[in-house]
Amino acid sequence: MKDYLDIILAGSTAGILARILLIRLDYRQYPGYPHGYISHLSLGAIASALGAVAVPALMEKDFTAFTFLALAAQQFRDIRNIERETLENLEQTRLEKRGQDYIEGIARTFEARNYLVMATAFVTSIAAVLGGILAAAIIAAILIFLSKTLRAGKTVADICEVVPAEISFKGSLLTIEGIDIMSVGLPDMREKIKNYGLAVMIKPKDDNARATIHDLGQRMAIAHTAAVVLGSKKDIDIPEYTPLVRKNPDTGAAALYIVPMEKDMKSLLLAVKRTPVLESARTKPLRTQAGRIASD
């Protein structure tokens, strides 16, 4: 029993450590604290325990214990639905929307991290059985490092070049590098936008990146990230201050316009570059048969 207890403790500890390191409060302000931390750490502990207990159950040929893993998988899918509903409710009162694609990506991430924690605990328990506690500690360190690596996906900087741009007007039409953004009727408002507004150009590095930036959800995520990091002067009665990303239909390049609380071009460039590339927007047409034929 003591041997099994050591195995379970080794696996559970590795899984819990992995979940702690995967929790990060950043510009997205989610999960909030302290309740968000409590719920996610609790679920991580449950996933770790299930992954660790599965190995002793397998050694005892108690295959019915694996039904708990199936039940856990169902619970984690329910967690994704709960996270999605929570973010959708918060979305109703936000002036700068995340967008459905961004929300779905966050919900999927929280579900996937529970599976990652369970796998870490399971493999660490196997290492404890085969090589002892020292081997389990080494394997746990490797798995935790891999978990942190998997947490960091691609960002806009990986697929696009982001450079400063100038805001100009053609009559009442606000434009950025020839891309039409919106019509601003009041002369005073046009003057304020010239004085306080910022703009950047987002230039795709290849056709795959162009297809990604074409996705409306990805562009909403970029505008949302810029507004959260720099702040925005937009209010309910000031639609002209709405952060927007519009693309050039001929080149595929996109332009971001924002009137921030802090006029800091360097921070805006970093915010856009570090915006995550959404899973739903990661299209790679050049790797398909049709894409290869079209490029020939």
Disulfide bonds with the S-S distance in Angstrom:
none
